[in-house]
Amino acid sequence: MKLERKHALVLLGIAVWNVVTYVTFIKNLAATNGRPTGYYVAHTVLIVVNLGIAGLLGRWGYRALKAERTATD
């Protein structure tokens, strides 16, 4: 399957959205006090996994855009 420009833009949009929302989540998590350690561990794992997914989707989107640019040139 060949990714088109619209697919690349969707992937990049999702990646940016994940980064923005999880950076906000990090700030909110840092502001909480008095929670059990398991709460922080579980949410930190969620943050790391979702930022990893954002990085992967962003890389795929960037490569798809780059491949389309070189194919049209």
C-alpha positions as CSV (number, residue, x, y, z in Angstrom):
1,M,0.0,0.0,0.0
2,K,1.3,3.4,-1.0
3,L,0.7,6.2,1.4
4,E,-0.6,9.4,-0.1
5,R,-0.2,12.9,1.1
6,K,-3.5,12.9,2.9
7,H,-2.5,9.8,4.8
8,A,0.9,11.3,5.8
9,L,-0.9,14.5,7.0
10,V,-3.3,12.4,9.1
11,L,-0.4,10.5,10.7
12,L,1.5,13.7,11.4
13,G,-1.6,15.3,12.9
14,I,-2.2,12.3,15.2
15,A,1.4,12.4,16.3
16,V,1.3,16.1,17.1
17,W,-2.0,15.7,18.9
18,N,-0.6,12.9,21.0
19,V,2.5,15.0,21.9
20,V,0.4,18.0,22.9
21,T,-2.1,16.1,25.0
22,Y,0.5,14.0,26.8
23,V,2.7,17.0,27.5
24,T,-0.3,18.6,29.2
25,F,-0.9,15.3,31.0
26,I,2.7,15.3,32.2
27,K,2.2,18.9,33.6
28,N,-1.0,17.8,35.4
29,L,0.5,14.7,36.7
30,A,3.5,16.7,38.1
31,A,1.0,19.0,39.9
32,T,-0.7,16.2,41.8
33,N,0.3,15.3,45.4
34,G,-0.5,12.5,47.8
35,R,-1.2,9.7,45.3
36,P,0.1,6.2,45.8
37,T,3.3,5.3,43.9
38,G,1.4,2.9,41.7
39,Y,-0.6,5.8,40.3
40,Y,2.5,7.6,39.2
41,V,4.1,4.4,37.8
42,A,1.0,3.5,35.8
43,H,0.6,7.0,34.3
44,T,4.2,7.3,33.5
45,V,4.1,4.0,31.6
46,L,1.1,5.3,29.7
47,I,2.9,8.6,28.9
48,V,6.0,6.8,27.7
49,V,4.1,4.4,25.5
50,N,1.9,7.0,23.9
51,L,4.9,9.4,23.2
52,G,6.6,6.4,21.6
53,I,3.5,5.8,19.4
54,A,3.5,9.5,18.5
55,G,7.2,9.3,17.5
56,L,6.5,6.2,15.4
57,L,3.5,7.8,13.6
58,G,5.4,11.0,13.1
59,R,8.3,9.1,11.5
60,W,5.9,7.2,9.2
61,G,4.1,10.4,8.2
62,Y,7.4,12.3,7.6
63,R,8.7,9.4,5.5
64,A,5.5,9.2,3.5
65,L,5.6,13.0,2.8
66,K,9.3,12.8,1.8
67,A,8.7,9.8,-0.4
68,E,5.8,11.5,-2.2
69,R,7.9,14.7,-2.7
70,T,10.7,12.7,-4.3
71,A,8.3,10.7,-6.5
72,T,6.7,13.9,-7.9
73,D,10.0,15.6,-8.5
